Structure formats: structure tokens, C-alpha cells
Amino acid sequence: MKKRERPERDRDRNMIYQKWPGLSLAEKGKYIASYYGAAVGAAIASIIIIIFLISDVCKEKREDAFSVMVIDLELPEEAAGRMEQELSEALGVSREAGKCRIEAGYSGGANMQSEATVSAYLRSGRVDVLIAPEDQFNRYASTGYLRPLKDCALEEWEEAYEKEDLFYAEAVDYSESGAVRDLPFRPHEVTKNSACYGIYLKDEVFGGYVAGVMRNCPNAERMKEGMEYFLEADSERMKAGMEYQAE
């Protein structure tokens, strides 16, 4: 079979641009396939994979007593299990009431697929608290995934904690700016458009990460106690984390 010849880009591209408004749909499709076929095919394949991934996450039926997602942190399974047990005890959750779950190891921005996985879980309505590095936390706070502390009846924490311990973000208005690439990042600056979305953790396990409440958290009645568990640096969880880091 004779290999299809590709037009010379510089000369033919200018000609195509001039003729583009008058081209038929079939002619436009032929041009796109000729110049961008491989890239378009790869993009379509990636989109299909992501759609199936999000669909599977949303279809999964699971009711937890309290659920925490940790982004960009490798947490040993044994340590996570120990924290889950301690969290259950702190919240007074019985085994019959459900499981307190701490899911770690997800990467928020490594690639399109991993980011889609995190977004799917956060949209699923199964996560109560997000713990993430400040850049990732800022992304989800600014784009509507997280709830300001004042909307969680936790505004007293803004007075109890020092300003450098609080994380502020500005919600992005997509109706005015469309797709946003550069999100404002001023975590310690209070402006007329900002709100406090989280608190920095200081223990040996999550030190430097930020904890905040999901906008669609399913277990709002346990929200305050769940956040307090991670904010109490002198808990057994910190001791457990130091033990695992030392091994």
C-alpha cells in the first residue's frame, strides 16, 4: 500500500487557513487527521480512560463512618490502620456504625490520570477531610472542593490559631474568567475575596500539610471531632508516626 503523503506544513497550512471557512466538514476532518491524528487519538484515549475511571469510583457503594484523603504522602499500611483505629476511638465510632478510613498514597498532580482519580474521589461525596501539601490544598480550595471554616461552624478556630497556622484561599469565579491556569496563592494573606479553608498540621506524620473540610462531606456530625484528631499533635498518632519513620 502506498504511504499517504503529508502536505508540506509551511506552505499548505497557510493555504488551509485561508480556505478553512469554506471547507466542508469532511475536508476539515481530513486536515485535522493529517496534521494532528496521533495527538488527537492519544487525547481521546486518555479521556475515555478517565471517564471510565470516574464512573467506576462514583458507582462504588461504600459508607464510611469518617473518611480522610491524604494526597502526596506515602503512609505505611500498618501505620494507617493504627491511625484508623485511634480515629474510631476518638470519634466514638463502633464497628457496626462503619469504618473510619484514611486513604493515602494518591498523587494530586503527577499526571492526568492520577489527578482524575483524586478529583473523582473528592467529587464522590465519600470524603470528609482532605489533607494535602499547601499547593495541592490551594488548588482544591480555590476551585470549590473545600468548605471555608466559617461555613463549618468552626470560625472560632480562626481566633484560636495564629495567622501563620491558618490557610487562606480565594475562590475562583469561572463564570467570569473561564478556564483558570494560574490560581492565586496567598495562604497567609487575608483579602476581601479570601476565606480560611484549612489549618496547618505540625506533627511528625503530616507536618507542613494542610487539613480542611470537604464541601460535600457526608459525615458533618463528626467533622469537628475528626479535624481535632489531626490537629492534636500530642496524640498517640504522632508517636506512631515517629516510630514508623525511625524504622
N, C-alpha and C positions, 0 to 999 in steps of 0.2 A: 504494500500500500504506500502510495506517495505521501510523504510527510507534508502536512499542511504548512504553507509558508505564512509567516507572521509579517505584517506590513512594517515598513521602516518607521520607527516610532516618531522621530522628529518631524518628518515631512507629512506622514499620514495623520498624525494626531492633530495638527493644525487644521488639516482639511476636514477631519471628522468633526472637530469643534464647530467649524463654520456650518457644516451640513446638519449638525445634531438636531435642531428644532424640526427639520423636515424629514428625518428618518422615521421609518416605521418601527413598530415595537420589535419585530423580528430582527431588523437591522441593528437596532440598539443592543439587543441581546447578544447578537453575534459579535459586536465590537467589544462588549464587556467580557464575554467569554474568551476572546482572543487575547486581550491585554491583561485581564485580571482573573482568569479562570482558576488557577491554582489557589490564589489567595482567598477568593470568594468561597471556593469549595471547602477550604480549611476552616474558614469563619463559620460557614453554615454547619459543618460537622461539630464544631465546638459548641455552637448554640443549641444544637439538638441534644448533645450530651448533657449540657447544663439544664435544659428543660426537663429531661428525664430525671436528673438528679434531684431537682427541686420538687418534682412531682412525687418521687419516692419518699422524700423527707416529709412532705405535707400529708401523705397518705398514712404514714406510720402512726399507729394509735398507741399513745403512751401517756399515762397520767402520773406525774411525779408529785410528791408532797412539796418539793422545792428543788429547783434546777438552776445550776450555775454553769455558765460557759466561760472558759478561760482561753484566751487567744494568745498564740505565740509563746507558749510555755510548756516544756516537757515535764510532766509530773508523773513519777513512778506510780504504777497501778496500785501497789500496796499502800503508798502514801495517800493517794486519792481515796482509797477505800477507808482508810483510818479517819480521814477528814470527813467523809460522808457519814460515818458512824457518829463522830463527835457532833457534827451539824444536826443530825437527827435528835441527839440527846439535848442539844441546846434549844431546839425548837419544840421539844416535847412531842415528837412525831413517833407514833407506834408503827410497827411493821405492817399492820393491817391498813394504816392510813396511806401508805405509799412509801416510795424511796426518795431519800434526799440524794440528788445526783450532782456530781462535779465532773464535768467533761472538759478535758484539757487536750492539748496537742494540735489544735486547729491553727492554721496559719491564715491570717486575715488578708494578706496582700501578696503572697508568694506567686500566685498565678490566677488566671481567670476561674479555673475550676475550684480551687480552694476557697477563693473569695465568694464564689457562688454557693458553696457548701455552708459557709458561715452565715451568709445572708439568708439562706433557706431556713436554717435552724432559728435564726433570730426572728424571722417572719412567721414561724410556725405557731407562735403562741404557747410554746412549751418552756421558754427560758424566763427565769425571774430576774437574775442578776448577771451582768456582764462584767468580767474582769479582763482588762487588756492594757497593753502599753499605751502611753498617752497619745501617740499619733493615731493608732487604730481607734482608741476610745473617742478621739475628737471626730473621726470620720462618722462613726455611728451616732454620736450625739448631734452633730450638725445636720445629719440627713434624716432625723426623725425616728430613729430606732429607740432612743432612750428618753426617759421622762425626767424633767427637772425635779430637784429635791423638793421644791415648794409645792409641786403637784402631787407629791407622795406624802404630804403632811410631815415632812422632815425638815422644814425650814429652820427649826431650832438648831440643827447641826451647822448651819451657816454661821451662827453666832458662837457655837461651842468650839469650832475648829479655827485654827489660824488660816489666814488667807492663802498662804503657800501650800496648805494641805487640801484646799478645795480646787476643783477643776471646773472652769467656766468655758462655755462654748456658745457660738452663735448659730442659731437655726438658719438654714439656707432656704430662701424662697424660690422654688423652681419656677413658679408662675411668671416671675419677672426675668430671671436670668437663664432659664432653660438648663441644659446640662452644665454642671459645675465641675471644673477640673481642680481649681485651687481653692481649698476650703480655708477660711480664716482660722488661724491657730494662735490664740492668745489665752492660754489656760489659766493665767493668774490675773487677767485684766477684766475688770468689771466695766461693761459698757451698757448703753441703753438697750442694745439688742442682744445682750448675753444673758445667760442663766447658769446657775450652778447645777451641773449634771452628775458630779461624782466626787469621790474623796480618795486621795492617795493612800495606798496601803504601805505599811512600814515594817512588816515582819520579814523574817529571813526567807520566806517562801515567795511572797508576792511583792516584796519591797520595790517601790517605784511604779508599780502598776496602779491602775485606777479602777475603782468599783462603782457601778451605777445600776439603776433600776430600769428594766426594760419597760417600754411604753405599754406593751401588751402582756405584762407579767400575769400569769394565771393564778398565782397564789398570793394575792395582795395582803391577805390577813397575816402572812408570815414574813412580809417584806422587811419590816423594821428589824425584827429579831435576826433575820438572815443576814442583813447588812452588818449588824452589830457583831455577829460572829467573826466576820472577816476583818472588822476594824479593831478588834481587841487583840493587840499584838502579844499580850502576855498569856494567851491561851495555850492549851496543850498542842494545838495545831502548829504553833511556831516552834515548839520544842521538837515535834515530829519532823518538821521540815529541816531543822538544823541537823538532826540525826541522819536523815537521808542524804543531805549534802555532804556530810562528813564521810559517808561510806564510799 
